[in-house]
Amino acid sequence: MRGPFGDWLQEVVIFHPTRFEDAQAIVVAVRELQTVLVHASAMPREEAQRLIDFVAGGVAAMDGQAECLDELTFVFAPDIVSIERDRGPVSGG
């Protein structure tokens, strides 16, 4: 998202979709440079999988990124955002 002086304002938008038709709004949010957290637990599992597949395809077409957090929770980000996964505890010593 652009501010009044052209600066990109970082935003994370959280979606709790309840139907497949919500997928389009999620893809549009990523296209508008928002990072999106999708938690699809309110949907039947098959429909949630269909939604996630659709969104992942749309985000990939924009060179964005997707990260699975658990079976029904995903992060989708535009190409200007880097998603890094925790690599586990750091060993001391």
KOLDOMI-731710 format. One record per residue: residue in one letter; x, y, z of N, C-alpha, C in turn. Coordinates in steps of 0.1 Angstrom, whole numbers, plus 2048, in hexadecimal, padded with zeros to 3 digits. Layout:
N
AXYZXYZXYZ...
# end
This chain:
93
M8087F480080080080080980C800R8058167F980D8227F880782D800G80F83480780B84081080A84C807P80785780D8058638058128687FEF81E86480382B8687FD83285C7F6G82A8527F28308477EB83783C7F3D83783D80083D833808834827809W83A81B80983280F80B83080D81AL82380C81E82080982C81D7FA82EQ8257F48368247E68398177E3840E80F7DA83A8037D58408027C6840V7FC7C184B7F87B384B7E97B284DV7E37AB8447D47AA8447D179C848I7C879A8517C478D8557B678984FF7B577E8497A877A8437A476D84AH79776C84D79176085278675C848P78A75783C78075483277574A836T76974C83175F74283475973C828R75D74181C75973B80F76473D805F7637357FA76D7357F076E7437E9E76374A7E87637577E276B7617E9D76F75F7F57787687FC7867687F7A78A75E7EE79775C7E979B7697E1Q79276E7D97957797D079A7857D8A7937887E47977937EC7A57917F2I7A97857F57B67827FA7C17857EFV7BE7807E37C87837D87C97917D5V7BE7997D67BF7A77D37C77AE7DEA7C57AA7EB7CD7B07F57DC7AE7F3V7E07A27EF7EE7A07EC7F37A97E0R7EA7AA7D67ED7B27CA7EF7C17CFE7E87C57D97EA7D27DE7F57D37E9L7FE7CA7E880A7CA7F08087C87FFQ7FD7C18037FB7BE8117FF7AF813T8057AD81F80879F8237FB79A829V7F778E8267EA78882A7EC77C832L7E677B83E7E576F8467D7769844V7D675D83F7C975683D7C874B846H7BD74B84E7BA7408577AC73B852A7AC72F84C7A072A84579971F84DS79972085A793715863784716863A77E72185E76F72285E76971C852M77171684976D71183D76E70183DP7656FB8367676EC8347756EA82ER77C6DF8337896DD82F78C6DD820E7836D68187856D68097846E3803E77A6EB8087796F9803784702807A7897008137957088187A170480FQ7A36F880C7AE6F48037AD6FA7F6R7A16FA7F079F7017E37A270F7E4L79E7167EE7A17247F07B07277F1I7B771F7F97C57217FB7CC71E7EED7C87147E67CF7117D97CD71D7CFF7C17227CF7BE72E7C67C673A7CAV7C773D7D77CE7497DB7DD7467D9A7E273A7DC7F07377D97F47397CBG7EB7357C27ED7367B37EE7457AFG7E474D7B47E475B7B17F07627B6V7F475F7C28007667C880C7617C1A80E7557BD8197507B581A7577A8A80E75A7A280E76179581376F796M8137757A28187827A58267827AAD82C7767AA83A7747B083A7767BFG82F7747C582E7767D48327697DBQ8307687E883475D7F08297587F8A82A74B7FB82074480482773C80EE82273C81A82873482581D72E82DC81E72082E814719836818719844L80F71E84D81271E85B80C711862D80170D85E7FB7008627F16FC857E7EA6F28597E16ED84E7D76F7849L7D37008517C870A84D7CD71884ET7DA71B8517DE7288527EA72B849F7E97358417F47388377F7747838V80374B83480775983280A75A823F80476581D80776880F80C77680FA81777880781D7858078217897F8P8217967F682579B7E88347997E7D83979A7DB8477987D88517A17DFI84C7AD7E48557B67EB8577B37FAV8507A87FE8517A480C85879780DS861796816869789818863782824I85F77682285A76D82D866764831E86976483D87475B84286E75384ER87074684D86C73D85787673B862D87173A86E87973887A88172B877R88E72B879896720877898717884G89171A88E89271389A89B71A8A4P89C7148B08A571A8BB8B371B8B7V8B97258BC8C87278B98CF7208C4S8D97188C18E17118CB8EC71B8D0G8ED71B8DD8F87238E390471B8E6G90F7218E691A7198EA9267198E3
# end
